[in-house]
């Protein structure tokens, strides 16, 4: 039986569901998992240095973050 205190909540994204995420400069600094994700079943929050080279991967889940200029 699922724990009712950690069950999926409405309005939250599944953490690390995408292997590639495009971000813009207005959301810097970027961290994984992203805001709005359910954190109870994910890894610890870590900042991703995407502004250094334009792309970077999360050391925990491998999600690639790509900086796009808009």
N, C-alpha and C positions, 0 to 999 in steps of 0.2 A: 504494500500500500504506500503511495507517495506521501511524503511529509507535507501536510497542508501549509506549512510555513515557508516552504521552498518551492512549491508548485509553480508552474509557469504563470506569469502574470500578464494580463492584457496590456498591450501597448509597448511591450519590450521586444527588441529584436533578439534572435538567437545569436549568442556570441560566436564570433569567428565563423560565421556561416559563409562568408565570401573569401576566396583565396586571394583576391585582388581588390583593393579599394582605392579609388581616386579621391584625392583631397585637394582643397584650395588653400591659399595662404591665410584666408580669414579664419581657418580653424586651427592654425598652429598655436601652440605645440600639439602634435598628434600623439595620442596614446592608444594602446591596444589593451583590452577591448575598448571600442569606441563608446562615447556617451549614448545612453539609451539602451545599452545591452544589459541583459540579465547577467549579473556577475556571480551568482551563487554557484554556477557550474562551469566557470571559466578559470583562466589563469590569473595570477596577480597582474595588476595594472603596471605597464611599462611604457615609458616614453620612446617614441620612434623618431630617430634623427633624419627625417625625410628631407629637411631643408638643406642638408649638407650636399647631397648628390642628386636630389630629385626623386629618389626612390630608396626604400629600405624595407627590410623584412623584420617581422616580429620574431625575437629569439625563442619565444615559447611555442607559438602555433604556426609560424611560417607564413602568415598572411603578409602579402606584399602591399605596401602603401606607395602610391605614386602621386607626386605633386604635379598638379596641372595649373597652369596660369590662366586665370579667367578675369 
